[in-house]
C-alpha cells in the first residue's frame, strides 16, 4: 500500500475539522448549561491551584539545594579519604 502525502494531509484536515466541531459542541453545551454557582466554584478552584504554584517551586528548590549539599559533602569526604 502506497501512502501518499496528499492522503495524509487530507486526513489531518478532516481530523482538524472534526476536533473543531467537537469543541464547538462542547462549548455550546457548556454555555447552555452554565450554572453561575458552578462557575464560581471553578474560579475558586483555579485560584487555589494557582496560589499553590509558588509553594511547589519553593519545595523543588529546597530539594535541589539539599541534593547539592549531599553531593558536596560526599565529594569532600572522598577528597579527605
N, C-alpha and C positions, 0 to 999 in steps of 0.2 A: 504494500500500500504506500503510495506516494503522498507525503504531506506537503501541501502547498502553502506558501506564506499567505496567500490571499484567503485561504480557508481559515488559517489561524487568526488573521485579522478580523474576518467576518465573525468568527466565534467570539472573539474578545469584545467586539462591538455589540453583539447580541447579548452577551452576559452583562455588559455595562448598562444596556437599556433595561434589562430585567432587574438589575440591582436598583437602578434609579426608580423604576416603577414600584418596587417593593418598599423603598424608602419613602416614597410619596404616600403609599397606602398606610404605612405605619404612622407617618406624620398626620394624615387625615384622621385616623382612629384616635391618636393621642389628643388632637385638637378637639374632637367631638366629645371625648370622654373626660377631658381635663377637669379635674376636681381641684379647686383652689387650695383646699386643705392638703391634698397630696403634693401639690407644687411647693407649699411651704415646707413640708417635711423633706422634700427633695433638696431644697435650698439649704435647710438646716444640716442635712447630711453632708452636702458638698462643703459647707463651711467647716464642719467638724473635721472632715478628712483633710482639707487643705490646711487647717490650723495645725495638724499633726506633722506636716512635712518637715518643718524645722527640727522637730524632735528626732525624726528618723535620720536626718542629715547629721545632727549632733551625735547620736549614738554610733553612727557609722564612722564619724571622725574619731570618736573616742576609741572605738575598737581598733582602728588603724594605728592610733598612737600607742595603744597597748602592745599591738603586734610589733611595731617598730622598736619599742623598748625591749621586748623579749629578744628580738634579733640582735640588737646592740649588746645586750647582756651576754648572749651566747657567744658572740664574736669576741667580747672582752675575756670571757672565760677561756675560749680557745687560744687566744693570744697569750694569756697568762700561763696556761698549761704548757 
